[in-house]
Amino acid sequence: MHRKTGLVRIVADSTCDLSQELRAAYGISILPLNIVLDLESFCDGEQIGPDEIYAWAEANKKTPKTAAVAFDRAEKLMRSFQERGEDVVFIGISEAMSTTCNVMRMVKQELDYDRMFVVDSQNLSTGIGLQVLAAADLAKEGKTAEEIVAALEKLREKVSASFVVERLDYLAMGGRCSSVTALLGTKLKLKPGIEVHGGTMSAGKKYRGKQDKVILNYVQDRKAELLAADPKRVFITHSGVEEEVIRQVREFLESLNRFQQILITRAGGVISSHCGPGTLGVLYVRG
């Protein structure tokens, strides 16, 4: 088949946590991961959302399992692009957290799709989203798939992804901390910061107090790095936080007079399953 001339197709998985509006504006195609409630599987963002997940977790005293992008679903979408002669760059959740990128490589092999490129973001949530939008910008500029992949491999090292978590019980239900630690932390009003380094999550600074004050302290702690960050865009990503708190975070970022775009997104089902409601992160590219 002759190769189609035109822009490179950018594809990501649902954990990039980009809103429908951003996906449409930047022409991003999305493949959903799966949320498994006992024995029933649901497509993230299509068949189930965070609020339904929270209700199930509260009722069952456990968090759902999550699973990679389904091979058949991915193959069908990639085949449609291949038949149109398109170049594709897929950007997926960190391989240390999911087998999604490996599924996409198997799809590439099955289809013998040499113009399909798979990039491990080494990140999650809008830490992926930042890379996806950067790829879309480069595609719009007419860059080749190879040029986009090379740029992403440099960019991913600069992405700052962190969150502050309110509900330690969700971390405990998901096996990410002990129930004793969660109980003690909740009693002491401890709120852990979570940071992504080299594709894996690790504990950062521990905050104490009410979540609205904790979130503002967490954001202010990043002031120096934010002032030196890439000015193109910054994300406020949350798993269900009061509008007033989001407004205060936005106003703080606006007061820095640094960013061209301040984007607010709600975390999808996969991220919300693991962190629970009340989590917020500010994500950006280091300068």
N, C-alpha and C positions, 0 to 999 in steps of 0.2 A: 504493500500500500504506500502511496506517495505521502510524504509528510506534509501536513497542513501548515501553511504559513499563518502566523498570527501569534497572539499572546500565549504564554505558558499558563496552563491550568493549575491553580493552587487548590489543594485538597488538604483538609485537616480532620482530626477526630473531634468528637463532641466535648472532650475535656479542655479544649482551648477556651471555652466559656465566652465566646464572642456572641453578642446579641444577634437576633435575626436581622436587625437593621444594619449592623456592621457587615454581616455575611453578605447581604444583598448589595450594599454600597461598594464592597470590594470584590464581589464576584467569587466568594469562597464556597466551595462545595464541602459538605460535612458528612462524615460517616459516624454513626453513633456507636459508642460502647454499649454494654448491656448491664442492666441492673437486675439482679436475681433475688426475688423474694421467695424464700424457701425453694420450690421447684419450678417456679414460673419466671420466665425471663422477659424483660421489657426494654425497648430501645430508649436510651437516654435522650430526654428532650423531645421525644416524639410520642411515646406511650406512657411516660411517667415523668414527674417533675419533683423538685425538692420537697414541696409541702406534703405531697403524698408519701414520700419516703420518710419524712419526719413522723407522720402519723403512724406509719407501719412500725417504725423503730420504737416509738414510745409504747405501742400496744404489745409488741413482741419482746421488748427489752433486749434487742440486739439490732445491729445494723445489717443492711443487705450485703450480699456478696456483689462484686462487680466483675465483669468479664470483658475480654477484648472485643474489638470489632469482629463481627461475624464474617468468615471467609466468603460465603456465598454472596452476601450483600456487597462486600468490597469488590469481589470479582465482577459482578454485574455492572457496577458503576465504572470500574476501570476499563472493562471491555467496551463500554459505550464511548469512552474517550479514545481508546485505541482505534476503534472503527472509524472515528472522525479524523484520525491522524494527528491527534493532539499530543504535545509534550505535557507531562504531569509531574509536579513536585508535591509529594505528600509529606506533611509535617505531623509527627505523632508524639504522644505522651512518652515521657522518659521510659526507656527500655528497662530500667531498674524497677519500674512500678507496674508495667503492663507488657504483655506479649504482642500488643497491637502492631508495632513496627515490624515484628517478625512475621505476623500474619500478612502484612502488606508485601513483604519480600517474597513470601510464598505465592501470593497472587501474581506478582511480577514474573516469577519463574513459570507459573502455570500458563500464563498468557504469552510468554516469551515477548514481553513488552519492554524493549530496550530503551524506549523514551520515557519510562516511568522511573522516577528517582524517589527514594525513601530517606527522609531525614529524621533522625532521633533528636528531638528538641532538647533532651536532657532536662525537661522541666514539666510543669503541670499548670493547669488553669491559664490565666492570661499571661503567664510566663511563656506559654506556647503562643497565645494570641498575639503577643508583641512580635514574635518571629513570623507568624502567619501574615500579619498586616505588612510587615517589612517585605516579605516575599511578594505580596500582591503589588506593593509599590514598585518593586524592581521589575515585575512582569509588565506592569503598565508602561514602564520606561523602555520596554523592548529587550530586556536582558534575556539571555538564553537560559535554559534550565541549568546547565552547568555553572553559569555565572551566579545564578540564584543560590544553588546548593553551596558553592564556595563562600558566598557572602553569609549564609546562614551558619555555616560551620565556625565562622569567626564571631558572628553576632551572639550565638547562644552562650558563649563564655562571659558575655557582658550583661546578661539579663539578671536583674535583681528581683527575685520572687520570694516573698515572705508574707506571713499572715499572723494574726493574733487570734487565738481560739478561746471562746467563752465556755463551751460545754466539754469538760473533761470526761464526762460520762460517755460521750460518743467515741472518744479516743479509746476508752476502756472497753466499750462494747465491740469495737472493731479490733481489739487486741493490740492497740498501739501504746497502751500504758496499763498498769495493773488497776484492778478495782479499788485496792487500798489507796494507791497514789491518787486516783481520781476522787475518792471520798475525802481524803485529807486535803487535796488541792481545792476542792469545792468549798470545804469548811473554812479554809484560810483565804478564800477568794483569789486564788492564784490563777493567772491566765498565761499560758505558755506562748511564746513566740515560736513559730515554725519557719525554718528557712530551707531553701533548696540549694544544695551545693553539689555539683558534679552529677546531677540527675537523681540524687537521693534527698530525702527530708531529714532534717536534724533539729534538735531543740535549740532555740535561741534564748534571748533574754526572757526571764519570767517577770510578769507584771502582777500587781496586786490591787484589788479594788473593784469598783463597778465598771462594767464593760465600756460604757461611753467614755469615761475618763481614761481607761486603759488604752482604748483605740487612739485617742488624741495624743497620749504620751508616746505610743508606738510610732505614730506618724512623725511627731516632732523629733524623735530620736534619729530620724532619717534626713533631717533638714540639710545637713552639710552635703550628703551624697545626692540628694534631690537637686540641690543648687548646681551641682556639677554634672547632672545627668544629661543624656541626649534630650534635647528640647522638643523633639517631634511629638511625643505622646507619653502619657502616663495613665495607668489604669487604677481605678478604685473598684475592687472586686469583692463582693460580699455574699454570704450565704443566708441572708435574711437579717438585716440590721435596720433599726429605726431610721426613718428619713431624716430626722433632725441630726443624727450623728453623721450620716453621709453628707449632709449639707455642710456641717462644720469641717469635715475632712476636705471637701471640695474647696471651701473658702480658704483653708490653710494653703492648699496647693496653688490656688489663684494668687494668694498674697506673695508667693515666691516670684511671680512674674517670669516664670521659666518655660512653661509648657505651651505649645501650640494647641494641643488637644488634651483635654482631661476627660477620659472616657469612663463611664460608670456601667458595670455589668453585674448581673446576678450569676453566681456560680451555678453550674448545672448539677444534675443528679449524682454523678460519680464523685465529684469533689465534696458536695454536700453530705453524701453518705458517710464520708470519712471524718468530716470535721463538725457536723451538726450546725444548727442555727447560731447566729450571733458572731460568726467569724468574719473578719475583714482584712484585706491586704491591699497594700499599695505597691504596684509592680511597674518597673521602668527599666530602661537600658542605661547602664552606667556610662558616664562620659569617658 
